[in-house]
Amino acid sequence: MVEAVYILCGLTSLACTVLLLRGYRRTRARLLLWSGLCFVALAVSNVILFVDLVLFPGRDLAVWRSASALVGIGTLLYGLIWDSA
């Protein structure tokens, strides 16, 4: 059951990524680009979570998960602060 939750979280992040980037392609609103790139990194973080806890439970990939989430949030933060002008 836990595996299904991890997979659904990853698929949800991937769906958000696709929808945001598709919206950016249609409207060229830069906030959609930064949000889409953030969700790319969050989807990668969810995939790493699944790999870490389900496929290789003996390995600790917490640093990689946190790093990908940090890259995603940093990307969104950059877009919100520096590209809003």
MDTraj code that builds the backbone (N, CA, C; nanometers):
import mdtraj as md
import numpy as np

residues = "MET VAL GLU ALA VAL TYR ILE LEU CYS GLY LEU THR SER LEU ALA CYS THR VAL LEU LEU LEU ARG GLY TYR ARG ARG THR ARG ALA ARG LEU LEU LEU TRP SER GLY LEU CYS PHE VAL ALA LEU ALA VAL SER ASN VAL ILE LEU PHE VAL ASP LEU VAL LEU PHE PRO GLY ARG ASP LEU ALA VAL TRP ARG SER ALA SER ALA LEU VAL GLY ILE GLY THR LEU LEU TYR GLY LEU ILE TRP ASP SER ALA".split()
xyz = np.array([
    [0.0819, -0.1194, 0.0000],
    [0.0000, 0.0000, 0.0000],
    [0.0864, 0.1260, 0.0000],
    [0.1946, 0.1236, 0.0736],
    [0.2841, 0.2389, 0.0803],
    [0.3454, 0.2668, -0.0561],
    [0.3786, 0.1607, -0.1274],
    [0.4374, 0.1768, -0.2598],
    [0.3423, 0.2496, -0.3543],
    [0.2135, 0.2182, -0.3426],
    [0.1140, 0.2837, -0.4284],
    [0.1073, 0.4329, -0.3992],
    [0.1191, 0.4700, -0.2742],
    [0.1168, 0.6121, -0.2374],
    [0.2382, 0.6834, -0.2967],
    [0.3557, 0.6225, -0.2882],
    [0.4759, 0.6829, -0.3455],
    [0.4622, 0.6992, -0.4963],
    [0.4085, 0.5972, -0.5622],
    [0.3909, 0.6047, -0.7072],
    [0.2899, 0.7129, -0.7436],
    [0.1796, 0.7200, -0.6696],
    [0.0788, 0.8224, -0.6974],
    [0.1322, 0.9634, -0.6742],
    [0.2150, 0.9810, -0.5735],
    [0.2765, 1.1124, -0.5501],
    [0.3678, 1.1510, -0.6658],
    [0.4459, 1.0568, -0.7135],
    [0.5321, 1.0833, -0.8279],
    [0.4529, 1.1150, -0.9539],
    [0.3455, 1.0412, -0.9769],
    [0.2630, 1.0670, -1.0940],
    [0.1910, 1.2013, -1.0849],
    [0.1509, 1.2381, -0.9645],
    [0.0865, 1.3677, -0.9462],
    [0.1839, 1.4817, -0.9740],
    [0.3061, 1.4693, -0.9256],
    [0.4069, 1.5710, -0.9540],
    [0.4370, 1.5786, -1.1032],
    [0.4427, 1.4644, -1.1669],
    [0.4670, 1.4615, -1.3107],
    [0.3507, 1.5254, -1.3873],
    [0.2286, 1.4983, -1.3455],
    [0.1123, 1.5590, -1.4104],
    [0.1129, 1.7109, -1.3932],
    [0.1483, 1.7575, -1.2744],
    [0.1587, 1.9025, -1.2521],
    [0.2654, 1.9629, -1.3421],
    [0.3761, 1.8929, -1.3559],
    [0.4832, 1.9400, -1.4435],
    [0.4337, 1.9564, -1.5863],
    [0.3676, 1.8545, -1.6366],
    [0.3193, 1.8585, -1.7745],
    [0.2188, 1.9717, -1.7932],
    [0.1253, 1.9848, -1.7018],
    [0.0235, 2.0883, -1.7140],
    [0.0832, 2.2286, -1.7056],
    [0.1763, 2.2489, -1.6141],
    [0.2380, 2.3812, -1.6005],
    [0.3216, 2.4172, -1.7230],
    [0.4011, 2.3237, -1.7715],
    [0.4842, 2.3535, -1.8881],
    [0.4012, 2.3675, -2.0153],
    [0.2930, 2.2931, -2.0241],
    [0.2024, 2.3096, -2.1376],
    [0.1351, 2.4468, -2.1334],
    [0.0978, 2.4906, -2.0137],
    [0.0411, 2.6237, -1.9982],
    [0.1414, 2.7320, -2.0320],
    [0.2674, 2.7100, -1.9947],
    [0.3713, 2.8065, -2.0295],
    [0.3896, 2.8150, -2.1806],
    [0.3895, 2.7003, -2.2451],
    [0.4080, 2.6984, -2.3905],
    [0.2952, 2.7735, -2.4622],
    [0.1758, 2.7669, -2.4063],
    [0.0616, 2.8320, -2.4678],
    [0.0569, 2.9820, -2.4392],
    [0.0885, 3.0235, -2.3147],
    [0.0704, 3.1640, -2.2762],
    [0.2010, 3.2419, -2.2619],
    [0.3129, 3.1725, -2.2481],
    [0.4443, 3.2339, -2.2253],
    [0.4493, 3.3155, -2.0963],
    [0.3675, 3.2780, -1.9984],
    [0.3746, 3.3402, -1.8664],
    [0.4922, 3.2782, -1.7913],
    [0.5887, 3.3602, -1.7549],
    [0.7138, 3.3096, -1.6975],
    [0.6932, 3.2358, -1.5649],
    [0.5936, 3.2757, -1.4876],
    [0.5689, 3.2077, -1.3605],
    [0.5336, 3.0606, -1.3825],
    [0.4646, 3.0306, -1.4919],
    [0.4345, 2.8913, -1.5233],
    [0.5614, 2.8128, -1.5551],
    [0.6576, 2.8775, -1.6196],
    [0.7852, 2.8115, -1.6484],
    [0.8576, 2.7756, -1.5194],
    [0.8700, 2.8728, -1.4287],
    [0.9423, 2.8478, -1.3038],
    [0.8702, 2.7446, -1.2181],
    [0.7383, 2.7502, -1.2175],
    [0.6620, 2.6509, -1.1415],
    [0.6773, 2.5124, -1.2029],
    [0.6763, 2.5046, -1.3352],
    [0.6958, 2.3764, -1.4029],
    [0.8327, 2.3174, -1.3761],
    [0.9347, 2.4011, -1.3784],
    [1.0699, 2.3523, -1.3493],
    [1.0824, 2.3074, -1.2044],
    [1.0141, 2.3773, -1.1155],
    [1.0126, 2.3354, -0.9750],
    [0.9508, 2.1970, -0.9628],
    [0.8404, 2.1736, -1.0310],
    [0.7753, 2.0437, -1.0220],
    [0.8545, 1.9342, -1.0919],
    [0.9388, 1.9678, -1.1875],
    [1.0298, 1.8669, -1.2438],
    [1.1209, 1.8144, -1.1331],
    [1.1793, 1.9060, -1.0575],
    [1.2688, 1.8645, -0.9496],
    [1.1926, 1.7919, -0.8386],
    [1.0704, 1.8340, -0.8101],
    [0.9917, 1.7650, -0.7080],
    [0.9506, 1.6252, -0.7545],
    [0.9246, 1.6094, -0.8831],
    [0.8949, 1.4761, -0.9368],
    [1.0175, 1.3861, -0.9263],
    [1.1340, 1.4425, -0.9544],
    [1.2586, 1.3660, -0.9385],
    [1.2765, 1.3264, -0.7921],
    [1.2459, 1.4171, -0.7016],
    [1.2545, 1.3870, -0.5588],
    [1.1611, 1.2726, -0.5212],
    [1.0415, 1.2705, -0.5781],
    [0.9479, 1.1619, -0.5496],
    [0.9957, 1.0290, -0.6064],
    [1.0576, 1.0326, -0.7227],
    [1.1132, 0.9093, -0.7801],
    [1.2268, 0.8580, -0.6926],
    [1.3118, 0.9484, -0.6465],
    [1.4215, 0.9076, -0.5585],
    [1.3664, 0.8518, -0.4277],
    [1.2574, 0.9087, -0.3772],
    [1.1938, 0.8563, -0.2560],
    [1.1494, 0.7117, -0.2775],
    [1.0852, 0.6849, -0.3907],
    [1.0417, 0.5484, -0.4212],
    [1.1607, 0.4541, -0.4308],
    [1.2645, 0.4969, -0.5007],
    [1.3844, 0.4136, -0.5153],
    [1.4491, 0.3894, -0.3795],
    [1.4536, 0.4936, -0.2975],
    [1.5186, 0.4843, -0.1675],
    [1.4442, 0.3898, -0.0731],
    [1.3142, 0.4046, -0.0632],
    [1.2401, 0.3311, 0.0387],
    [1.1826, 0.1981, -0.0090],
    [1.1672, 0.1798, -0.1403],
    [1.1050, 0.0562, -0.1897],
    [1.2070, -0.0337, -0.2593],
    [1.2799, 0.0213, -0.3557],
    [1.3703, -0.0626, -0.4343],
    [1.4997, -0.0960, -0.3610],
    [1.5577, 0.0033, -0.2926],
    [1.6833, -0.0166, -0.2200],
    [1.6672, 0.0310, -0.0764],
    [1.5952, -0.0440, 0.0068],
    [1.5702, 0.0033, 0.1432],
    [1.6958, 0.0103, 0.2306],
    [1.7998, -0.0576, 0.1941],
    [1.9227, -0.0554, 0.2730],
    [2.0096, 0.0662, 0.2468],
    [1.9828, 0.1372, 0.1402],
    [2.0630, 0.2544, 0.1040],
    [1.9933, 0.3798, 0.1512],
    [2.0702, 0.4797, 0.1880],
    [2.0132, 0.6057, 0.2332],
    [2.0344, 0.7112, 0.1249],
    [1.9277, 0.7472, 0.0572],
    [1.9326, 0.8478, -0.0483],
    [1.8689, 0.9790, -0.0038],
    [1.8630, 1.0005, 0.1253],
    [1.7970, 1.1205, 0.1785],
    [1.8658, 1.2478, 0.1321],
    [1.9960, 1.2448, 0.1182],
    [2.0682, 1.3640, 0.0731],
    [2.0287, 1.3991, -0.0698],
    [2.0169, 1.2974, -0.1561],
    [1.9785, 1.3212, -0.2952],
    [1.8346, 1.3695, -0.3050],
    [1.7468, 1.3126, -0.2220],
    [1.6074, 1.3579, -0.2209],
    [1.5976, 1.5035, -0.1786],
    [1.6675, 1.5356, -0.0725],
    [1.6653, 1.6734, -0.0222],
    [1.7288, 1.7694, -0.1213],
    [1.8346, 1.7256, -0.1864],
    [1.9016, 1.8128, -0.2832],
    [1.8112, 1.8425, -0.4020],
    [1.7406, 1.7420, -0.4523],
    [1.6520, 1.7675, -0.5660],
    [1.5347, 1.8565, -0.5256],
    [1.4817, 1.8379, -0.4062],
    [1.3746, 1.9258, -0.3587],
    [1.4258, 2.0681, -0.3398],
    [1.5473, 2.0819, -0.2903],
    [1.6068, 2.2146, -0.2723],
    [1.6278, 2.2844, -0.4056],
    [1.6713, 2.2110, -0.5052],
    [1.6873, 2.2687, -0.6393],
    [1.5524, 2.3166, -0.6923],
    [1.4494, 2.2377, -0.6725],
    [1.3165, 2.2759, -0.7196],
    [1.2643, 2.4008, -0.6512],
    [1.2723, 2.4039, -0.5203],
    [1.2243, 2.5200, -0.4458],
    [1.3115, 2.6415, -0.4762],
    [1.4411, 2.6204, -0.4917],
    [1.5303, 2.7312, -0.5277],
    [1.4975, 2.7883, -0.6645],
    [1.4633, 2.7016, -0.7582],
    [1.4240, 2.7469, -0.8913],
    [1.2977, 2.8317, -0.8853],
    [1.2000, 2.7850, -0.8118],
    [1.0758, 2.8606, -0.7979],
    [1.1006, 2.9925, -0.7258],
    [1.1811, 2.9892, -0.6236],
    [1.2124, 3.1119, -0.5501],
    [1.2851, 3.2128, -0.6390],
    [1.3781, 3.1652, -0.7205],
    [1.4457, 3.2532, -0.8147],
    [1.3445, 3.3192, -0.9094],
    [1.2559, 3.2377, -0.9621],
    [1.1555, 3.2901, -1.0544],
    [1.0636, 3.3909, -0.9886],
    [1.0283, 3.3660, -0.8629],
    [0.9393, 3.4587, -0.7927],
    [1.0083, 3.5911, -0.7596],
    [1.1353, 3.5846, -0.7233],
    [1.2041, 3.7061, -0.6781],
    [1.2648, 3.7840, -0.7936],
    [1.3462, 3.7191, -0.8752],
    [1.4273, 3.7910, -0.9724],
    [1.3600, 3.8080, -1.1080],
    [1.2675, 3.7204, -1.1407],
    [1.2080, 3.7281, -1.2742],
    [1.0669, 3.7871, -1.2721],
    [1.0271, 3.8436, -1.1599],
    [0.8913, 3.8986, -1.1516],
    [0.8808, 4.0388, -1.2092],
    [0.9923, 4.0995, -1.2394],
    [0.9887, 4.2370, -1.2925],
    [0.9553, 4.2424, -1.4385],
])
top = md.Topology()
chain = top.add_chain()
for i, resn in enumerate(residues, 1):
    res = top.add_residue(resn, chain, resSeq=i)
    for name in ("N", "CA", "C"):
        top.add_atom(name, md.element.get_by_symbol(name[0]), res)
traj = md.Trajectory(xyz[None], top)
